[in-house]
Amino acid sequence: MHLETAEADVLGVESAAFARALPDPAARIRYEQLAAAAASGEVPDDLMAPLETMLELLFNTGRVANRAVLQSVFGRTRRGRHLASAAREVNRALRTLRGQTVAELRLSAVGPSLQSLVIETDRCRLTLDIDRDGARIASLEAG
C-alpha cells in the first residue's frame, strides 16, 4: 500500500510507539518493521495484517492521535474495505424505508459483543446485527 507523506509520518510514529509498548519481542519486531515501512511510504502485503490489527486496537481504545489520517489508511486495508462494503449494504436497505412510517425501533443485546436493531415500519421489518465487524442485514421481511 502506498502512503501519502502525512500518512507515512503519522503511521510511522504510531507504529513505533505501538512497538515500544509490546512485551513480546517477535511482535515488537513486526511493528518496528511496520514503522520502517511506513516511514518509507510503502507498506508491503506481509505487514497488512499487523497494520489492520494495530489500527483496530487504536480505534477501539480511543488512543488515536490523528484519526482522519489513520481512518484513510484503514479504509484502504482489506478489513477497511470489507467494513465499508457492509455499511453500503446496510445503507441501501435503510434507504428502502424512505417514506414509510416507523412503528417501532428496538435494540437488543444478543450476546457479549452482538446487538440486534429491529426497525419495524408500516410495510416491513428490517433487522440489523451490529458487532465489532460492523452492521449487517440479518433479515428483511415485507408485509
C-alpha positions in Angstrom: 0.0 0.0 0.0 1.4 3.4 -1.0 1.2 6.1 1.7 1.0 9.8 1.2 3.6 11.9 3.1 1.2 12.8 6.0 0.0 9.2 6.3 3.6 7.9 6.3 4.5 10.3 9.1 1.5 9.6 11.3 1.7 5.8 10.7 5.4 5.7 11.3 5.1 7.4 14.7 2.0 5.4 15.8 3.7 2.1 14.7 6.9 2.9 16.5 5.0 3.8 19.7 2.9 0.6 19.4 6.1 -1.5 19.0 7.7 0.0 22.1 4.6 -0.9 24.2 4.7 -4.6 23.3 6.4 -7.0 25.7 6.7 -9.8 23.1 10.0 -9.4 21.1 8.6 -11.1 18.0 5.6 -8.8 17.9 7.7 -5.8 18.7 9.9 -6.6 15.7 6.8 -6.8 13.4 5.7 -3.4 14.4 9.2 -1.9 14.2 9.2 -3.2 10.6 5.8 -1.6 10.0 7.1 1.7 11.4 10.1 1.5 9.0 7.9 0.6 6.0 5.5 3.4 6.8 8.4 5.9 7.0 9.4 4.7 3.5 5.9 5.4 2.2 5.1 1.8 1.3 3.5 -0.9 3.4 4.1 -4.4 1.9 1.5 -7.1 1.8 3.1 -9.1 4.6 2.6 -6.2 7.0 -1.0 -5.5 6.2 -2.4 -7.9 8.9 -0.3 -6.2 11.6 -1.4 -2.8 10.3 -5.1 -3.8 10.5 -4.6 -5.2 14.0 -2.8 -2.1 15.3 -5.3 0.3 13.8 -8.3 -1.6 15.2 -6.8 -1.6 18.6 -6.0 2.1 18.4 -9.5 2.9 17.3 -11.2 0.6 19.8 -9.2 2.1 22.7 -9.7 5.6 21.6 -5.9 6.3 21.5 -5.8 7.7 18.1 -3.8 11.0 17.7 -4.7 11.7 14.1 -8.0 9.8 13.5 -8.7 11.2 10.0 -5.3 10.2 8.6 -5.4 6.7 10.1 -9.0 6.2 9.0 -7.9 6.9 5.5 -5.2 4.3 5.8 -7.5 1.8 7.4 -10.1 2.3 4.7 -7.6 1.0 2.1 -6.9 -2.2 4.0 -8.8 -5.4 3.3 -10.7 -5.2 6.6 -11.5 -1.5 6.0 -12.9 -2.2 2.5 -15.0 -5.1 4.0 -16.5 -2.8 6.6 -17.2 -0.1 4.1 -18.9 -2.6 1.8 -21.1 -3.8 4.7 -22.0 -0.2 5.6 -23.0 0.4 2.0 -25.3 -2.6 2.0 -27.0 -1.5 5.3 -27.4 2.0 3.9 -29.1 0.6 0.8 -31.5 -1.4 3.0 -32.2 1.7 5.1 -33.0 3.8 2.0 -35.8 1.3 1.2 -37.5 2.6 4.3 -37.9 6.1 3.0 -41.5 7.3 3.1 -42.6 4.5 5.5 -43.9 5.2 8.9 -41.7 3.8 11.6 -43.8 1.8 14.1 -41.1 0.5 16.4 -37.3 0.7 16.9 -35.8 -1.9 19.3 -32.2 -2.6 20.2 -31.4 -5.9 21.9 -28.2 -7.3 23.4 -27.9 -10.7 21.8 -24.5 -11.6 23.2 -21.5 -10.0 24.8 -20.5 -8.3 21.6 -23.6 -8.5 19.4 -26.6 -6.2 19.3 -29.7 -6.6 17.2 -31.6 -3.5 15.9 -35.1 -4.1 14.7 -36.8 -1.4 12.6 -40.5 -2.0 12.1 -42.5 0.1 9.6 -46.0 0.1 8.3 -44.7 -2.1 5.4 -41.7 -4.2 6.6 -39.4 -5.3 9.4 -35.6 -4.8 9.0 -33.3 -6.5 11.5 -29.6 -5.4 11.7 -27.0 -7.3 13.6 -24.2 -5.0 15.0 -20.9 -6.2 16.3 -17.2 -5.5 16.1 -17.4 -6.3 12.4 -19.9 -3.5 11.8 -23.6 -3.7 10.9 -25.1 -6.5 8.7 -28.6 -7.1 7.5 -29.9 -10.1 9.4 -33.4 -10.1 7.8 -35.8 -8.0 5.8 -39.4 -9.0 5.9 -42.1 -7.3 3.8 -45.8 -7.3 4.7 
